[in-house]
Amino acid sequence: MRTLLLLACVSLMASCTNSKVATGKKTAQQNTKASYELVLASEVKWDHLNPKRGDLAPKAGTLWGDRKGNEPTGFLLKPTDGFSSPPHIHNISYRGIVIEGLIHNDDPEAANMWMPAGSFWTQPKGEVHITSAKGTTSLAYIEIEEGPYLVLPADEHFDSGERPVNVDRSNIVWLDASDVKWIDQPETAAMSNGPKVAFLWGKPQVDELNGTLIKLPAGFSGKIVSHGSSFRSVLIKGEPQYQVGGKNDVKILELGSYFASTGGGVHQITSSATSECVFYVRANGACEIIPAR
């Protein structure tokens, strides 16, 4: 049975050593060279996650990569209300973030531990588990480092040495501008209602591939600047406006929408006046949150 973990000491140590701060010149150069991608949730093409089970399986919609190929991939998972899988394993490990509804992912004998939107979990390859869902609009984001993503019988289980993690959203540790150096915000505003980040995995302070949650308050207007070679983001909460830096085309993002850049990039975000927004970010290296002045 898996345990509920806090993302605290390791996250704080990683964040406090991060010193990536872009100059205006660097940002401009990266924006010029960057290429961008945007996939709205309404544009996602859906099929069955496990074709052998047909309509009994959740639907899956690829945002980037190819879960049927050998490459890293990110896709949306849409189970039906009341869905519960049979015990099974996967040939590869994955990470998941709940976007809507409630998700339970655990050992077949474990008591239900329903994770609400904003929760994070990992599933090691080879470990027998079940996945269940509650809610008519349940939705999650799933990420793998290699493919293909396969669902295999429980009797093919094996121990990869990895251990699963479930982190309820109430146990996510949020850090603000007083804790991290890549939130550009006056200290007087940092503690009250400024942008916040939560480190999930990897080491952004040494330019490694990493996963982070970014929370922008209601009424926020500004930009997220990528300083790494790759930046991918999925909307987990809210309904913000989005536009690529220097462009005039503004889009309203729906939950599960995806935007990305390579070679750096500037992403302009405006959250609604009444609700905050949360993004999951997968990036090589650090990024910078810069509110409009």
C-alpha positions in Angstrom: 0.0 0.0 0.0 1.3 3.4 -0.9 1.8 6.3 1.6 0.8 9.9 1.4 3.9 12.1 1.0 4.7 15.7 1.6 6.7 17.6 -1.0 8.7 19.8 1.4 12.4 19.7 2.3 13.7 18.4 -1.0 11.6 20.9 -2.9 12.7 23.8 -0.7 16.4 22.9 -1.1 16.0 22.6 -4.9 14.3 26.0 -5.2 16.6 28.0 -2.9 19.6 27.1 -5.0 18.0 28.1 -8.3 19.6 31.3 -9.6 18.2 31.4 -13.2 17.3 35.1 -13.7 17.0 36.3 -17.3 18.1 39.6 -18.6 15.9 41.5 -21.1 18.5 40.7 -23.8 18.5 37.0 -23.1 14.7 36.9 -23.1 14.5 38.7 -26.4 17.0 36.3 -28.0 15.2 33.3 -26.8 11.8 34.6 -28.0 13.3 35.2 -31.5 14.6 31.7 -31.8 11.8 29.9 -30.1 9.2 27.7 -31.8 5.7 27.3 -30.2 2.9 24.8 -30.0 -0.7 25.1 -28.7 -3.3 22.4 -28.4 -6.7 23.4 -26.9 -8.5 20.6 -25.0 -11.4 21.0 -27.5 -9.0 20.0 -30.3 -7.8 16.8 -28.7 -8.5 13.6 -30.7 -9.7 10.8 -28.4 -9.4 7.0 -28.7 -9.4 4.1 -26.2 -6.5 3.8 -23.8 -6.7 0.0 -24.0 -8.2 -1.0 -27.4 -8.7 -4.6 -26.2 -11.4 -3.4 -23.7 -13.1 -1.0 -26.1 -15.7 1.2 -24.5 -14.9 -0.3 -21.1 -11.5 1.5 -21.1 -11.0 5.2 -20.4 -10.5 7.5 -23.4 -7.1 8.9 -24.1 -6.1 12.0 -26.0 -2.4 12.7 -26.9 -1.1 16.2 -26.3 2.5 15.6 -27.4 4.6 12.7 -28.4 3.2 9.2 -29.2 2.2 6.8 -26.5 2.2 4.0 -29.0 5.8 4.8 -30.0 9.1 4.7 -28.1 9.3 8.4 -27.2 8.3 10.5 -24.1 4.6 11.4 -24.3 2.0 13.4 -22.5 -1.7 12.6 -22.8 -5.1 13.2 -21.2 -7.0 10.4 -19.6 -10.8 10.6 -19.5 -12.5 7.8 -17.4 -16.2 7.5 -17.1 -18.0 8.1 -13.8 -17.7 4.9 -11.7 -14.9 3.4 -13.8 -12.7 0.9 -12.0 -10.1 -1.1 -13.8 -9.2 -4.8 -13.2 -5.9 -5.4 -11.5 -3.2 -4.8 -14.1 0.4 -3.6 -14.7 2.2 -1.4 -17.2 5.4 -2.0 -19.0 6.6 1.5 -18.2 6.3 3.9 -15.3 4.1 7.0 -15.5 3.2 10.2 -13.6 -0.3 11.5 -13.2 -2.0 14.8 -12.2 -5.8 15.0 -11.5 -7.5 17.8 -13.4 -11.2 17.1 -12.8 -13.1 14.6 -10.7 -11.6 12.1 -8.3 -9.0 9.4 -9.1 -8.0 6.4 -7.0 -4.8 4.6 -8.0 -3.4 2.0 -5.7 -2.9 -1.7 -4.8 -6.0 -3.8 -5.5 -6.4 -4.5 -1.7 -6.0 -0.9 -0.6 -8.9 1.2 0.8 -10.1 3.9 -1.6 -8.0 7.1 -1.4 -9.7 9.5 -3.7 -7.4 12.2 -5.1 -9.1 15.5 -6.0 -8.1 17.9 -8.8 -4.5 19.2 -8.3 -3.2 15.9 -6.8 -0.1 14.1 -8.1 0.8 10.4 -8.3 3.3 8.1 -9.8 2.8 4.5 -10.9 5.9 2.2 -11.2 6.2 -0.2 -14.1 5.5 -3.8 -13.2 3.4 -3.1 -10.1 -0.1 -4.5 -9.8 -2.7 -1.8 -9.2 -6.2 -0.6 -10.1 -7.4 2.8 -11.2 -10.8 4.1 -10.4 -12.7 7.4 -11.0 -15.6 9.3 -9.6 -17.2 12.3 -11.4 -19.0 12.8 -14.7 -16.1 15.0 -16.0 -13.1 13.1 -14.6 -9.9 14.1 -16.3 -6.2 13.5 -15.6 -2.9 14.2 -17.3 -0.5 11.3 -17.8 3.2 11.5 -18.7 5.7 8.8 -19.7 9.4 8.9 -20.4 9.4 6.1 -22.9 6.8 4.0 -24.8 4.9 2.3 -25.9 2.3 2.6 -23.1 0.8 -0.9 -22.6 -1.7 -2.4 -20.2 -0.7 -6.0 -19.3 -2.2 -8.7 -17.1 -1.5 -8.7 -13.4 0.2 -12.1 -13.5 3.1 -10.5 -15.5 4.0 -8.3 -12.5 7.7 -7.6 -11.6 9.5 -5.4 -9.2 11.3 -2.5 -10.9 12.8 -1.1 -7.7 10.6 2.0 -7.9 7.9 2.8 -5.3 4.6 4.6 -6.0 3.7 8.0 -4.6 0.3 9.6 -4.0 0.2 13.3 -3.0 -3.2 14.8 -2.3 -3.5 18.4 -3.3 -3.8 19.4 0.4 -0.2 18.2 0.9 1.3 20.1 -2.0 3.9 22.6 -0.6 3.7 25.9 -2.4 6.6 28.3 -2.4 6.5 32.0 -3.3 9.0 34.8 -4.3 10.6 34.7 -0.8 11.6 31.1 -1.4 12.6 30.9 -5.1 14.6 33.3 -7.2 12.8 32.9 -10.5 9.6 34.6 -9.4 10.1 38.3 -10.2 7.9 40.1 -7.7 8.3 42.8 -5.0 8.8 41.3 -1.6 5.9 43.3 -0.2 3.5 41.4 -2.5 5.2 38.0 -2.5 3.6 36.6 0.7 0.1 37.8 0.1 -1.2 37.2 -3.4 1.7 36.5 -5.8 2.7 33.6 -8.0 3.7 30.3 -6.3 5.4 27.1 -7.4 5.6 23.5 -6.1 8.4 21.2 -7.2 7.3 17.7 -8.0 10.3 15.9 -9.5 13.7 16.6 -11.0 16.2 19.4 -10.3 15.5 22.7 -12.1 18.5 24.3 -10.3 21.0 22.2 -12.3 19.1 22.5 -15.6 17.7 19.0 -15.4 14.4 17.8 -16.8 11.9 18.5 -14.1 8.2 18.8 -13.2 6.7 21.8 -11.4 3.3 23.2 -10.6 2.8 27.0 -11.1 0.0 28.8 -9.4 -1.0 32.3 -10.7 -3.5 34.3 -8.6 -6.8 35.7 -9.8 -6.2 38.9 -11.8 -2.6 37.9 -12.7 -1.2 39.3 -15.9 2.3 38.6 -17.0 4.5 36.0 -18.6 6.3 32.7 -18.0 9.7 32.8 -19.7 11.5 29.5 -20.5 15.3 29.5 -20.4 15.7 25.8 -21.2 15.7 23.9 -24.5 12.2 22.5 -23.9 9.1 23.8 -22.1 5.7 22.0 -21.9 2.7 23.0 -19.9 -0.8 21.7 -19.2 -3.6 23.7 -17.6 -4.8 22.0 -14.4 -7.1 24.7 -13.0 -8.7 27.9 -14.1 -9.6 29.5 -17.5 -6.9 32.0 -18.3 -6.1 33.8 -21.5 -3.0 32.8 -23.3 -0.8 34.3 -26.0 2.7 33.7 -27.3 5.0 36.6 -26.5 4.9 39.3 -29.2 1.8 37.8 -30.9 -1.7 39.3 -30.9 -3.7 36.0 -31.1 -5.3 35.5 -27.7 -6.8 32.1 -26.7 -9.0 31.1 -23.8 -7.5 27.9 -22.3 -9.8 25.1 -21.3 -8.8 22.5 -18.6 -6.3 20.1 -20.1 -5.1 22.5 -22.8 -1.4 22.3 -23.7 1.2 24.9 -24.8 4.9 24.4 -25.4 8.0 26.0 -26.7 11.5 24.9 -27.7 14.7 27.0 -27.7 13.4 29.2 -24.9 10.1 31.1 -25.2 7.8 33.7 -23.7 4.2 32.7 -22.8 1.9 35.5 -21.8 -0.8 34.6 -19.3 -3.8 36.5 -17.9 -5.9 34.7 -15.3 -9.5 35.7 -14.7 -10.4 38.4 -12.2 -12.2 35.9 -10.0 -10.2 32.7 -10.1 -6.6 31.5 -9.9 -5.0 29.2 -12.4 -2.6 26.3 -12.0 -0.3 24.8 -14.7 1.9 21.7 -14.7 5.2 22.5 -16.3 7.7 20.0 -17.7 10.9 21.7 -18.6 14.6 21.3 -19.2 16.1 23.8 -16.7 14.4 26.8 -15.1 11.8 29.2 -16.1 10.8 32.7 -14.8 7.5 34.2 -13.8 7.3 37.9 -14.5 4.1 39.9 -13.6 3.3 42.9 -15.7 4.4 46.1 -14.2 
